[in-house]
Amino acid sequence: MKKNMPSKIQEISHTSEIRIRFAETDPLGIVWHGNYIQYFEDGREAFGRAHGISYLDQKNKGYTTPIVKTNTEHKLPLHYGDVATIKTTFVNSSAAKMIFKYQIFNGKNQLVCEGSTTQVFVSHVGEKMDEGELQLVAPEFFMNWKAKVGLLDE
């Protein structure tokens, strides 16, 4: 007798590292809270390159994915010179959007910040990406990518 096992995975992750730069800190040497959104983007770009769904891949298919929602929760500070680890996780959804969760850890593997972003698909023509049309159905290239990485039933 087989146990009922899910036939697809629900999320995939990628881990990357960054070194905190002096310009990212306040006069006390602590990372300014607004920079964590940039760290999320660093993680998202590393995820995209590692898993074949980068911003350039999307652009080459005629789409851009603007962020429509962000969330951050700060736990501990990062300081100038720290090496931080960003775990970026793509959360599967049936909607025409990309949801990412983030966890940022310090050198002691302590969780310093976590959050999420939601992006939607907008088609574009040529180089003018601000005149696109919101996509209510996930683009074919995105569905093909999800199948390739195991996020869809075969």
Secondary structure, 3 states (H helix, E strand, C coil): CCCCCCCCCCEEEEEEEEECCHHHECCCCEECCCHHHHHHHHHHHHHHHHHCCCHHHHHHCCEECCEEEEEEEECCCCECCCEEEEEEEEECCCCCEEEEEEEEECCCCCEEEEEEEEEECEEEECCEEEEEEECCCCCHHHHHHHHHCCCCCC
